[in-house]
């Protein structure tokens, strides 16, 4: 699926000259390629993520769910140099390799949660650490979720124990434009940059429906209706289009340098195709409206989140290359979440649209395999032939597509990141648990080894000079 034809890696230091402050960047060299302005600021807070490589890993005689629609029995998987090196039978173990007996076990790609607030809404849940919703204006496109991430959130290692290797951290849904998201690898880090997924595009969180109109209508300001919501989107995109055009004219012709605007930079980054839209939206007709708004201003919506009524517009999602991130059976907590079906994910999948599970929960993120199992079973009850080899994509490959990282992760294919989960049995059984989790080929979690069950510094409490807990 071609969600993002205008990829995110263009023009970092090209016409913007890295700082947007050099008027000479309007000069063009003969034969140079015209590239887009880097409104996304892809190098502003660069990833410092790295995983030291220790030794190869050979998993033998396991059942592999590849995330590409295959189930491979009695198959070996070799991880080497941080990548998936080989898939086959009777593979030879490299010297000094960690050899894992996979008999009776199942192996999947690492789980990817496309909708998380870990770090921005950390545990313990106290008011002083609630940093996900900048509820000061309907449009706060200028804020970046990564600047609120508390890397010591003890919910990160709990998610790891549930097989989650990658997460998208989103701002909340109080505003029409909530700000930028960030994609993280689920590894310990002193700073958020130590966790940032290398090369992953930023996202823009948008929200339609009840939340913005309730938050701002309750304050006696706009928007207070759904039509006010849509007017707010359209006005913002008009302003962003003008901002983008102003900078492009400056780069081409020179003259007085325009003033920077952080919010408009984010929206212009969407118009350039460098930032992906993730849209909180429940109702079918609202999703249709948002796709029309996207067509009006020529940008792509990556994913509708929550999407309780996605089944009503599944054909439109497929036609417009828009994903839907859904719950298995969470519904009825407000009016726009009421008209659901447990077969929602399956119906979207059967319409050939990009369907996936998501958590939006510090608890649900620990059990996404069970949520997929519920959605798969609901689809089977509805008469669809959905097997584990199909449903696994709802927590691996399709979230990777939604985040623009499917070339790097999301499936067991040679050359991809060695983000791998070993399960004690069928991952869609309630009797199954995670045995081991590898991120870029390194053993990050092992259920049988307490030394490989990471805990955040916050959990360790206060230590004395000898490193003992007080």
C-alpha positions in Angstrom: 0.0 0.0 0.0 1.4 3.4 -1.0 0.4 5.6 1.9 3.2 8.1 1.6 4.4 8.6 -1.9 6.1 11.9 -1.0 8.6 10.5 1.6 9.9 12.2 4.6 13.6 12.2 3.9 13.9 15.1 1.5 15.4 18.6 1.8 16.8 18.6 5.3 19.6 21.0 4.4 18.5 21.7 0.9 16.5 24.8 0.1 16.0 25.5 3.7 19.8 25.7 4.3 19.3 23.8 7.6 18.4 27.0 9.6 15.9 28.9 7.4 18.1 31.9 8.2 20.3 32.2 5.2 19.0 34.2 2.3 21.6 32.8 0.0 19.7 29.5 0.0 17.7 31.0 -2.8 20.6 30.5 -5.1 20.5 27.4 -7.3 23.5 25.4 -8.5 23.4 24.3 -12.1 21.9 20.8 -12.5 20.8 20.7 -8.8 17.6 18.9 -8.0 14.7 21.0 -6.8 13.6 19.6 -3.4 11.0 20.5 -0.8 11.5 22.8 2.1 12.1 21.0 5.3 9.1 22.3 7.3 9.2 19.1 9.3 12.6 20.1 10.8 13.7 16.5 10.6 17.1 17.2 12.1 15.9 19.6 14.9 15.9 17.0 17.7 17.8 14.1 16.0 17.6 10.5 17.2 20.5 9.3 19.2 19.1 5.7 19.4 21.6 2.9 19.2 21.8 -0.7 20.3 25.2 -2.3 20.9 25.4 -5.6 19.0 26.7 -8.5 21.1 26.2 -11.9 19.3 24.0 -13.5 16.7 20.8 -15.3 17.7 19.4 -18.5 16.1 15.8 -19.5 16.9 15.3 -23.1 15.9 12.2 -25.1 14.9 9.6 -22.5 15.8 6.2 -21.6 14.2 6.7 -18.2 12.5 4.0 -15.7 11.7 5.8 -13.5 9.3 3.4 -10.5 9.1 3.3 -11.0 5.3 0.5 -13.5 5.3 2.6 -16.6 5.9 2.7 -19.2 8.7 5.9 -21.2 8.6 6.2 -24.4 10.6 9.4 -25.9 12.1 11.4 -22.9 10.8 14.6 -21.3 11.9 15.2 -17.6 12.2 18.7 -16.1 12.3 19.3 -12.6 13.7 22.7 -11.0 13.0 24.1 -7.5 13.1 20.7 -6.1 14.3 18.9 -7.5 11.2 17.0 -10.6 10.2 19.7 -12.4 8.3 18.1 -15.7 7.3 14.8 -17.6 7.4 14.7 -21.3 6.7 15.2 -24.8 8.0 18.3 -26.4 9.5 20.2 -23.2 9.5 23.7 -23.3 10.9 24.4 -21.4 14.1 27.2 -18.8 13.8 30.1 -19.0 16.2 29.2 -17.7 19.7 25.5 -17.4 18.7 22.7 -17.5 21.3 20.7 -20.6 20.2 17.0 -20.7 21.3 15.0 -23.9 21.2 11.8 -22.9 19.5 10.0 -26.2 19.5 6.4 -25.6 20.5 6.9 -21.9 20.4 5.6 -19.2 18.0 7.6 -16.2 16.7 6.1 -12.9 15.5 7.5 -9.5 14.6 7.6 -7.1 17.5 4.2 -5.5 18.3 3.8 -1.9 17.2 1.3 0.3 19.1 0.2 3.1 16.8 -1.6 5.0 19.6 0.1 5.4 22.9 0.5 8.1 25.5 3.2 6.4 27.6 5.7 9.0 28.9 3.2 11.8 28.4 0.6 10.3 30.7 3.0 8.2 32.9 2.5 6.2 36.0 1.8 7.0 38.7 -1.1 9.0 37.3 -0.9 12.3 39.2 -1.8 15.8 38.0 1.8 17.1 38.0 2.8 14.6 35.3 -0.2 14.8 33.0 1.5 16.4 29.9 -0.4 15.1 26.9 -3.0 17.7 26.2 -2.1 21.4 25.7 -5.7 22.6 26.2 -5.0 26.3 25.6 -6.2 26.7 22.0 -8.1 24.6 19.4 -4.9 24.6 17.3 -1.7 23.7 19.1 0.1 22.3 16.2 3.3 23.9 17.6 3.7 21.4 20.4 5.7 18.2 20.1 4.8 15.1 22.2 8.4 14.1 22.6 9.1 17.2 24.7 6.8 15.8 27.4 8.0 12.2 27.3 9.2 11.0 30.7 11.6 8.2 29.8 11.4 6.7 33.3 7.7 5.9 32.9 7.5 2.3 34.4 4.8 1.5 31.8 7.4 1.2 29.1 9.0 -2.0 30.5 5.5 -3.4 31.2 4.7 -2.9 27.5 7.9 -4.6 26.6 6.9 -7.7 28.6 3.8 -7.7 26.4 5.9 -7.9 23.3 5.7 -4.2 22.3 8.9 -3.1 20.5 7.7 0.2 18.9 5.2 2.9 20.0 3.9 6.1 18.6 3.5 8.6 21.4 0.7 11.1 20.5 -0.6 14.3 22.1 -4.2 14.0 23.5 -7.4 14.7 21.6 -8.7 17.9 23.2 -7.8 20.1 20.3 -8.5 20.2 16.6 -4.7 20.1 16.1 -3.1 18.5 19.1 0.6 18.7 17.9 3.3 16.4 16.7 3.7 12.7 17.6 6.9 10.8 17.9 7.7 7.2 17.2 9.9 5.4 19.8 11.7 2.1 20.1 10.8 0.5 23.4 14.3 0.6 25.0 15.6 2.4 28.1 16.9 5.9 27.4 18.1 8.8 29.5 16.5 11.2 27.0 13.7 10.8 24.5 16.2 11.1 21.7 17.8 7.9 22.9 14.5 6.2 22.2 13.5 7.9 18.9 13.0 5.5 16.0 15.7 6.4 13.5 14.3 8.0 10.3 10.6 7.6 11.4 8.5 10.5 10.1 6.7 12.8 12.5 2.9 12.6 12.9 0.3 15.3 13.4 -2.5 14.5 15.9 -5.9 15.8 14.8 -9.2 15.3 16.5 -12.8 15.5 15.3 -16.1 15.0 17.0 -17.1 15.5 20.6 -13.8 16.3 22.3 -12.8 19.6 20.7 -16.4 21.0 20.7 -16.9 19.9 24.3 -13.6 21.4 25.6 -14.0 24.8 23.8 -17.8 25.0 23.7 -17.6 24.6 27.4 -15.4 27.6 27.6 -17.8 29.6 25.4 -15.4 29.7 22.5 -15.2 28.2 19.0 -15.6 25.4 18.1 -18.8 24.4 19.9 -20.3 22.3 17.1 -19.0 19.8 14.5 -19.4 22.4 11.8 -17.2 24.7 13.9 -14.7 21.9 14.0 -14.5 21.6 10.3 -14.4 25.4 9.8 -11.4 25.4 12.2 -9.6 22.7 10.2 -10.2 24.5 6.9 -9.1 27.9 8.2 -5.9 26.4 9.5 -5.1 24.6 6.3 -5.7 27.9 4.3 -3.2 29.6 6.6 -0.7 26.8 6.2 -1.0 26.8 2.5 -0.3 30.5 2.4 2.7 30.0 4.8 4.1 27.3 2.6 3.7 29.4 -0.5 5.4 32.4 1.1 8.4 30.4 2.1 8.7 28.8 -1.3 8.6 32.2 -3.0 11.3 33.4 -0.6 13.5 30.5 -1.4 13.0 30.9 -5.1 13.1 34.7 -5.4 14.8 36.0 -2.2 13.7 39.2 -0.5 12.6 39.7 3.1 12.7 36.5 5.1 9.3 35.4 6.4 8.9 34.9 10.1 8.9 31.4 11.4 5.8 30.0 13.0 6.1 26.6 14.7 2.5 25.6 14.3 2.3 26.5 10.6 5.6 24.7 10.0 4.0 21.5 11.2 1.0 21.9 9.0 3.2 22.9 6.0 5.2 19.7 6.7 1.9 17.8 6.3 1.3 19.6 3.0 4.8 18.6 1.8 4.1 15.0 2.6 6.8 14.8 5.3 4.5 14.6 8.4 1.7 12.0 8.6 -1.8 12.8 9.8 -3.2 10.7 12.6 -6.8 11.6 13.2 -8.9 10.8 16.3 -12.3 10.2 14.7 -15.2 7.9 15.7 -18.1 8.4 13.4 -18.3 7.2 9.8 -19.6 10.4 8.3 -17.0 12.4 10.0 -14.2 10.2 8.6 -15.8 10.9 5.1 -15.8 14.6 5.8 -12.1 14.5 6.9 -11.1 12.7 3.8 -12.9 15.4 1.8 -10.9 18.1 3.7 -7.7 16.2 2.9 -8.6 16.2 -0.8 -9.4 19.9 -0.7 -6.0 20.8 0.6 -4.1 18.0 -1.1 -2.7 16.0 1.9 -2.9 12.4 2.9 -4.5 11.1 6.1 -2.4 8.2 7.4 -4.8 6.7 10.0 -8.1 7.3 11.7 -7.8 6.4 15.4 -10.5 4.7 17.5 -12.7 4.6 14.4 -15.6 2.9 16.1 -17.7 3.3 12.9 -15.0 2.4 10.4 -17.0 -0.5 9.2 -19.5 1.9 7.8 -16.9 3.5 5.5 -14.5 0.6 5.0 -14.7 0.9 1.2 -13.9 4.6 1.4 -10.9 3.9 3.6 -9.6 1.4 1.0 -10.3 3.8 -1.9 -8.4 6.6 -0.1 -5.5 4.5 1.2 -6.4 5.5 4.8 -5.7 3.1 7.7 -8.0 2.6 10.7 -6.6 1.9 14.2 -9.4 0.4 16.4 -10.2 -1.4 19.6 -11.5 -4.9 19.7 -14.5 -4.2 22.0 -14.1 -0.9 23.8 -17.2 1.1 23.1 -20.3 2.9 24.6 -18.4 5.3 26.9 -19.8 8.3 25.0 -22.4 8.8 22.3 -20.0 8.8 19.3 -18.5 5.5 20.6 -21.9 3.7 20.8 -22.7 2.4 17.3 -20.0 -0.3 17.1 -19.6 -3.9 16.1 -17.0 -6.4 17.5 -16.3 -7.3 13.8 -15.2 -3.8 13.1 -11.5 -4.6 12.5 -12.4 -7.7 10.5 -14.8 -5.8 8.3 -12.2 -3.1 7.5 -9.6 -5.8 6.8 -12.0 -7.7 4.5 -12.6 -4.5 2.5 -8.9 -4.5 1.7 -8.3 -1.5 3.8 -5.4 -1.2 6.3 -6.8 -2.4 9.7 -5.0 -2.6 13.0 -5.4 -2.8 16.8 -4.3 0.0 19.1 -4.3 0.6 22.8 -4.7 4.2 23.9 -4.1 2.6 27.4 -1.2 1.8 29.7 -2.9 -1.4 30.5 -4.2 -2.4 27.1 -0.7 -2.0 25.6 0.4 -4.9 27.7 -2.2 -7.3 26.1 -2.5 -6.3 22.4 -2.1 -9.9 21.3 -5.2 -10.8 23.3 -7.1 -7.8 21.8 -6.2 -9.1 18.3 -7.4 -12.5 19.3 -10.8 -11.1 20.3 -11.1 -9.2 17.0 -10.1 -12.2 15.0 -12.6 -14.4 16.8 -15.3 -11.8 16.2 -14.5 -11.8 12.5 -14.7 -15.5 12.4 -18.1 -15.4 14.0 -19.1 -12.9 11.3 -18.2 -15.5 8.7 -14.8 -14.3 7.6 -11.9 -16.8 7.1 -9.3 -15.0 9.3 -6.4 -17.0 10.6 -3.5 -16.1 12.9 -1.2 -15.5 9.8 -3.7 -12.8 8.7 -4.6 -11.3 12.1 -0.9 -10.9 13.2 -0.6 -8.0 10.6 -3.1 -6.0 12.8 -0.4 -5.6 15.4 2.7 -5.6 13.3 2.8 -4.8 9.6 -0.2 -2.5 9.3 0.9 -0.3 12.2 4.3 -0.1 10.6 2.6 1.1 7.4 0.6 3.7 9.3 3.8 5.1 10.8 5.8 5.1 7.6 8.3 2.5 8.9 7.2 -0.6 7.1 10.5 -0.7 5.1 12.4 -1.1 8.3 10.2 -3.2 10.6 6.8 -4.8 11.0 7.5 -8.2 9.4 9.9 -11.1 9.5 11.8 -10.5 6.3 15.5 -10.6 5.5 17.2 -7.2 6.0 14.6 -5.8 8.3 15.2 -4.8 11.9 15.4 -7.8 14.1 12.4 -6.8 16.3 11.1 -10.2 17.3 8.9 -11.8 20.0 9.1 -15.4 21.0 5.8 -16.7 22.5 5.3 -19.8 24.6 2.6 -20.9 22.2 0.0 -19.5 19.9 0.1 -15.7 20.6 -3.7 -15.6 20.3 -4.4 -17.9 23.2 -5.0 -16.6 26.7 -2.7 -19.3 28.0 0.2 -17.9 26.1 2.8 -15.5 27.4 5.9 -13.7 26.0 9.0 -15.7 26.6 11.6 -13.3 25.0 11.7 -10.0 23.2 14.5 -8.9 20.9 14.9 -5.4 19.6 17.4 -4.9 16.8 18.6 -8.4 17.6 19.4 -7.8 21.2 17.6 -9.7 24.0 15.7 -6.9 25.8 13.3 -9.1 27.8 13.5 -12.7 29.0 10.7 -14.1 31.2 13.1 -16.7 32.8 15.9 -14.2 33.6 15.3 -11.4 36.0 18.4 -9.6 34.7 16.6 -9.3 31.4 13.4 -7.8 32.8 14.2 -4.1 32.8 12.8 -1.6 35.3 13.0 2.1 35.2 15.2 4.1 37.6 12.0 5.5 39.1 10.9 2.0 40.2 14.2 1.3 41.9 13.6 4.1 44.4 16.4 5.7 46.4 19.7 4.0 46.5 22.5 4.3 49.0 26.1 4.8 48.0 26.6 1.1 47.6 23.7 0.9 45.1 21.4 -0.8 47.6 17.7 0.2 47.9 16.8 2.2 51.0 
